[in-house]
Amino acid sequence: MDLDVFVSAHRAEWDRLDALLRRQRRLNGAEVDELVALYQRTATHLSQIQSSAPDPQLTGRLSQLVARARNAVTGPRRASWRDVTRFLTHGFPAAVYRSRHWWVPTALLSTLVAILLGWWIGTHPEVQATIAAPDELREMTRPGGQYETYYSSNPAASFAAQVWTNNAQAAAMCLVLGIFLGLPVLWILLLNMLNLGVGIGLMSSAGRLDVFLGLILPHGLLELTAVFVAAGTGLRLGWTLIDPGPRTRRSALAEEGRAALGMAIGLALVLFVSGAIEGFVTPSGLPTWARITIGVLAELTFLAYVYVLGGRAARDGDTGDVEEHERSAAVPTAA
């Protein structure tokens, strides 16, 4: 393509489209038809330039022109309750379901690491000595010690809000930082599993592992699942940078990135539930079996939500990405 000739041939159309978009008064019917036609042709020109003779300055100008025209043609997009419902029943569960081949192995391997760390710490007193002094360890693990009082150290509502905020931030970091080849995600996972492994090891060495599990399982099942989903999705995003598959790297990252950001919102809601359980159920006076039952039911409900609703939505073609007409990379190709 001779770019100078192409620009000379179509500059008048672009200028006319820009002039119509700048009109202060309401366009009449003929002008609206002209605006739509020019929008379609300019979008096609942009696509041709991007594929044949990319010029950064010209591409930037036409991209802005096409975006303004698209907004004028389609009108401003406003979120509605229908969008919220669709996200919760289709987009979010479909995105989690599609990522299952990443987050399920992540969950299994991470849990195994936490168990092995717990066994290592619990069976090696010299390792425990590097964590804290003997008196401090006894204070943490004794009946009524720090591990037990942690969940009731603050009012339930404020404690739940604090836990939710911290976990939502951790999940969002896993999703966003996955773009760096997944390396920060592995570090975040390691820190979480190390923290869990220390609790398992110290409480098991004190002969109180049953108490620790009774405290961690009610909220921990759902909470850790959300973290594993975020971590697995972040790792998938990092792998997309290495191997985008049949898509271009740019389009693959755009699609997976938009789905990951949507998942951050959905997982924040999941972590809100686990935070409420941690704030109100874990430190409650309910029997241990009742508290664990609540945690198991919450976990099974989430898994059913993902595998039933999400599986159905994924089989129908939903990827968790925004709808096609809302994707900034999509432009018409027919004049």
C-alpha positions as CSV (number, residue, x, y, z in Angstrom):
1,M,0.0,0.0,0.0
2,D,1.2,3.5,-0.9
3,L,0.3,5.3,2.3
4,D,0.6,8.8,0.8
5,V,-1.8,7.9,-2.0
6,F,-4.2,6.2,0.4
7,V,-4.3,9.2,2.7
8,S,-4.8,11.6,-0.2
9,A,-7.7,9.5,-1.5
10,H,-9.6,9.3,1.9
11,R,-8.6,12.4,3.8
12,A,-11.7,14.2,2.7
13,E,-13.9,11.4,4.2
14,W,-12.1,11.5,7.5
15,D,-12.3,15.3,7.7
16,R,-16.0,15.1,6.9
17,L,-16.6,12.5,9.6
18,D,-14.7,14.7,12.1
19,A,-16.8,17.7,11.1
20,L,-20.0,15.7,11.7
21,L,-18.8,14.6,15.1
22,R,-18.1,18.2,16.0
23,R,-21.5,19.5,15.1
24,Q,-23.1,21.2,18.1
25,R,-26.7,20.9,16.7
26,R,-28.7,17.7,16.3
27,L,-28.0,15.9,13.0
28,N,-30.8,15.4,10.6
29,G,-31.7,12.0,9.1
30,A,-29.4,12.4,6.0
31,E,-26.5,13.5,8.2
32,V,-27.0,10.5,10.5
33,D,-26.9,8.1,7.6
34,E,-23.8,9.8,6.3
35,L,-22.2,9.6,9.7
36,V,-22.8,5.8,9.9
37,A,-21.4,5.2,6.4
38,L,-18.3,7.3,7.1
39,Y,-17.8,5.5,10.4
40,Q,-17.9,2.1,8.7
41,R,-15.5,3.2,5.9
42,T,-13.1,4.9,8.3
43,A,-13.0,1.8,10.5
44,T,-12.2,-0.3,7.4
45,H,-9.4,2.2,6.5
46,L,-8.0,1.9,10.0
47,S,-8.0,-1.9,9.7
48,Q,-6.3,-1.7,6.3
49,I,-3.6,0.6,7.5
50,Q,-2.9,-1.5,10.6
51,S,-2.4,-4.6,8.6
52,S,-0.6,-3.2,5.5
53,A,1.2,0.0,6.3
54,P,1.1,0.7,10.1
55,D,1.9,4.3,10.8
56,P,1.7,5.2,14.5
57,Q,0.6,8.8,14.1
58,L,-2.0,8.1,11.5
59,T,-3.2,5.0,13.3
60,G,-3.6,7.0,16.5
61,R,-5.6,9.7,14.8
62,L,-7.9,7.2,13.1
63,S,-8.4,5.1,16.2
64,Q,-9.6,8.2,18.1
65,L,-11.9,9.2,15.2
66,V,-13.4,5.7,15.0
67,A,-13.9,5.6,18.8
68,R,-15.7,8.9,18.8
69,A,-17.8,7.8,15.8
70,R,-18.7,4.5,17.5
71,N,-19.7,6.3,20.6
72,A,-21.9,8.7,18.6
73,V,-23.5,5.8,16.6
74,T,-24.1,3.4,19.5
75,G,-24.6,6.0,22.2
76,P,-22.9,5.9,25.7
77,R,-23.0,2.4,27.2
78,R,-24.5,2.3,30.7
79,A,-24.4,-0.7,33.0
80,S,-27.7,-2.1,34.0
81,W,-29.0,-4.8,36.4
82,R,-29.2,-7.0,33.4
83,D,-25.4,-6.7,33.0
84,V,-24.9,-7.5,36.6
85,T,-27.1,-10.6,36.4
86,R,-25.4,-11.8,33.2
87,F,-22.0,-11.3,34.8
88,L,-22.9,-13.3,37.9
89,T,-24.7,-16.1,36.0
90,H,-22.6,-16.4,32.9
91,G,-19.4,-14.3,32.6
92,F,-17.8,-14.9,36.0
93,P,-18.6,-18.6,36.5
94,A,-17.6,-19.3,32.8
95,A,-14.3,-17.5,33.3
96,V,-13.6,-19.6,36.5
97,Y,-14.6,-22.8,34.7
98,R,-12.4,-22.1,31.7
99,S,-9.4,-21.6,34.0
100,R,-10.0,-24.8,36.0
101,H,-7.1,-26.6,34.3
102,W,-4.9,-24.0,35.9
103,W,-6.4,-23.4,39.3
104,V,-7.2,-27.0,40.2
105,P,-3.6,-28.2,39.8
106,T,-2.5,-25.0,41.6
107,A,-4.8,-25.8,44.5
108,L,-3.6,-29.4,44.8
109,L,0.1,-28.6,44.6
110,S,-0.2,-25.6,46.9
111,T,-2.1,-27.7,49.5
112,L,0.6,-30.4,49.2
113,V,3.3,-27.8,49.8
114,A,1.5,-26.5,52.9
115,I,1.1,-30.0,54.3
116,L,4.8,-30.8,53.7
117,L,5.9,-27.6,55.3
118,G,3.6,-28.3,58.3
119,W,5.1,-31.8,58.7
120,W,8.6,-30.4,58.4
121,I,8.1,-27.7,61.0
122,G,6.1,-29.9,63.3
123,T,8.7,-32.7,63.4
124,H,11.8,-30.6,63.6
125,P,12.2,-28.6,66.9
126,E,15.2,-26.8,65.5
127,V,13.0,-25.3,62.7
128,Q,10.5,-24.2,65.3
129,A,13.3,-22.5,67.2
130,T,14.0,-20.3,64.2
131,I,10.4,-19.1,64.1
132,A,10.1,-17.9,67.7
133,A,11.4,-18.4,71.2
134,P,10.0,-21.4,73.2
135,D,7.9,-19.2,75.4
136,E,6.4,-17.4,72.4
137,L,5.6,-20.7,70.7
138,R,3.8,-21.9,73.9
139,E,1.9,-18.6,74.0
140,M,0.7,-19.0,70.4
141,T,-0.3,-22.7,70.7
142,R,-1.7,-23.1,74.2
143,P,-5.5,-23.3,74.9
144,G,-6.7,-19.7,74.7
145,G,-3.5,-18.7,73.0
146,Q,-2.9,-16.4,70.0
147,Y,-4.0,-18.9,67.4
148,E,-7.4,-19.3,69.1
149,T,-8.0,-15.7,70.1
150,Y,-6.9,-14.3,66.7
151,Y,-10.4,-14.7,65.2
152,S,-12.1,-13.0,68.2
153,S,-9.5,-10.3,68.8
154,N,-11.7,-7.6,67.1
155,P,-15.4,-7.0,66.7
156,A,-16.8,-9.5,64.1
157,A,-17.9,-6.8,61.6
158,S,-14.6,-4.9,61.5
159,F,-12.6,-8.2,61.5
160,A,-14.6,-9.5,58.6
161,A,-14.1,-6.3,56.7
162,Q,-10.3,-6.3,57.3
163,V,-10.0,-9.9,56.3
164,W,-12.1,-9.3,53.1
165,T,-10.0,-6.3,52.1
166,N,-6.7,-8.1,52.6
167,N,-7.7,-11.3,50.7
168,A,-9.3,-9.3,47.9
169,Q,-6.1,-7.4,47.5
170,A,-4.1,-10.6,47.4
171,A,-6.4,-12.1,44.8
172,A,-6.3,-9.0,42.7
173,M,-2.5,-9.0,42.8
174,C,-2.4,-12.6,41.6
175,L,-4.6,-11.7,38.7
176,V,-2.9,-8.5,37.7
177,L,0.7,-9.5,38.3
178,G,0.3,-12.7,36.3
179,I,1.3,-10.7,33.3
180,F,4.9,-10.8,34.6
181,L,5.2,-14.4,33.5
182,G,3.5,-15.5,36.6
183,L,6.6,-15.1,38.9
184,P,5.0,-12.8,41.4
185,V,2.0,-15.1,41.6
186,L,4.3,-18.0,42.7
187,W,5.8,-15.8,45.4
188,I,2.3,-14.8,46.7
189,L,1.3,-18.4,46.8
190,L,4.5,-19.5,48.6
191,L,3.9,-16.8,51.3
192,N,0.3,-18.0,51.8
193,M,1.3,-21.7,52.0
194,L,4.2,-20.9,54.3
195,N,1.8,-19.1,56.7
196,L,-0.6,-22.0,56.6
197,G,2.3,-24.5,57.0
198,V,3.6,-22.7,60.1
199,G,0.2,-22.9,61.7
200,I,-0.2,-26.6,60.9
201,G,3.3,-27.4,62.1
202,L,3.2,-25.5,65.4
203,M,-0.2,-26.6,66.4
204,S,0.5,-30.2,65.5
205,S,3.7,-30.2,67.6
206,A,1.6,-29.0,70.5
207,G,-0.9,-31.8,69.9
208,R,-3.7,-29.4,69.0
209,L,-3.9,-29.8,65.2
210,D,-7.6,-30.7,65.5
211,V,-8.3,-27.3,67.2
212,F,-6.4,-25.5,64.4
213,L,-8.3,-27.3,61.6
214,G,-11.5,-26.5,63.4
215,L,-10.7,-22.9,63.3
216,I,-9.2,-22.7,59.7
217,L,-11.6,-25.0,57.8
218,P,-14.9,-23.0,58.2
219,H,-13.7,-20.0,56.2
220,G,-10.4,-21.4,54.8
221,L,-12.0,-23.8,52.3
222,L,-13.7,-21.0,50.3
223,E,-11.0,-18.4,51.0
224,L,-8.2,-20.6,49.8
225,T,-10.2,-21.7,46.7
226,A,-10.7,-18.1,45.7
227,V,-6.9,-17.5,46.1
228,F,-6.1,-20.6,44.1
229,V,-8.5,-19.4,41.3
230,A,-6.8,-16.0,41.2
231,A,-3.4,-17.6,41.2
232,G,-4.2,-20.1,38.5
233,T,-5.8,-17.4,36.4
234,G,-2.7,-15.2,36.9
235,L,-0.4,-18.1,35.9
236,R,-2.6,-18.6,32.8
237,L,-2.3,-15.0,31.9
238,G,1.5,-15.2,32.2
239,W,1.6,-18.3,30.0
240,T,-0.6,-16.5,27.4
241,L,2.3,-14.0,27.0
242,I,4.6,-17.0,26.2
243,D,2.2,-19.0,24.1
244,P,-0.8,-17.1,22.8
245,G,-2.0,-20.0,20.7
246,P,-3.7,-19.3,17.4
247,R,-4.5,-15.7,18.4
248,T,-2.1,-12.9,18.1
249,R,-0.3,-12.1,21.3
250,R,-2.0,-8.7,21.5
251,S,-5.5,-10.1,21.1
252,A,-4.8,-13.0,23.4
253,L,-3.6,-10.8,26.2
254,A,-6.5,-8.4,25.7
255,E,-9.1,-11.2,25.9
256,E,-7.5,-13.0,28.9
257,G,-6.7,-9.7,30.6
258,R,-10.3,-8.4,30.4
259,A,-11.6,-11.8,31.7
260,A,-9.1,-11.7,34.6
261,L,-10.2,-8.2,35.6
262,G,-13.8,-9.3,35.6
263,M,-12.8,-12.3,37.8
264,A,-11.2,-9.9,40.3
265,I,-14.7,-8.4,40.8
266,G,-16.3,-11.8,41.1
267,L,-13.7,-13.2,43.5
268,A,-14.1,-10.1,45.7
269,L,-17.7,-11.2,46.2
270,V,-16.6,-14.7,47.0
271,L,-14.0,-13.5,49.5
272,F,-16.7,-11.3,51.0
273,V,-18.6,-14.5,51.9
274,S,-15.5,-16.2,53.3
275,G,-14.7,-13.0,55.2
276,A,-18.2,-13.0,56.7
277,I,-17.8,-16.7,57.7
278,E,-14.4,-15.9,59.3
279,G,-15.7,-12.9,61.2
280,F,-19.0,-14.4,62.4
281,V,-18.9,-18.2,62.2
282,T,-15.3,-19.2,63.0
283,P,-15.1,-17.4,66.4
284,S,-18.7,-18.3,67.3
285,G,-19.8,-20.6,70.0
286,L,-21.1,-23.2,67.5
287,P,-19.8,-26.7,67.8
288,T,-16.7,-27.5,65.7
289,W,-18.7,-29.9,63.5
290,A,-21.3,-27.2,62.8
291,R,-18.7,-24.5,61.9
292,I,-16.9,-26.9,59.6
293,T,-20.2,-28.0,58.0
294,I,-21.0,-24.3,57.2
295,G,-17.6,-24.0,55.5
296,V,-18.0,-27.2,53.5
297,L,-21.5,-26.2,52.3
298,A,-20.1,-22.8,51.2
299,E,-17.3,-24.5,49.3
300,L,-19.6,-27.0,47.7
301,T,-22.0,-24.3,46.7
302,F,-19.2,-22.3,45.0
303,L,-17.9,-25.4,43.1
304,A,-21.5,-26.3,42.0
305,Y,-21.9,-22.7,40.8
306,V,-18.7,-22.9,38.8
307,Y,-19.1,-26.4,37.3
308,V,-22.9,-26.2,36.7
309,L,-23.6,-22.6,35.7
310,G,-20.0,-21.9,34.5
311,G,-19.8,-25.1,32.6
312,R,-23.1,-24.4,30.8
313,A,-22.1,-20.9,30.0
314,A,-18.7,-21.9,28.7
315,R,-20.2,-24.6,26.5
316,D,-22.5,-21.9,25.1
317,G,-19.4,-19.9,24.1
318,D,-19.1,-17.5,27.0
319,T,-15.4,-16.8,27.8
320,G,-15.9,-14.2,30.6
321,D,-14.7,-11.5,28.3
322,V,-16.9,-8.4,27.6
323,E,-19.4,-8.7,24.8
324,E,-18.0,-8.3,21.3
325,H,-19.5,-4.9,20.6
326,E,-17.8,-3.5,23.7
327,R,-14.3,-4.6,22.8
328,S,-12.1,-1.7,21.8
329,A,-10.1,-3.8,19.4
330,A,-13.1,-4.8,17.3
331,V,-13.9,-2.6,14.3
332,P,-16.2,-3.2,11.3
333,T,-14.5,-4.5,8.2
334,A,-17.2,-3.8,5.6
335,A,-17.6,-0.4,4.1
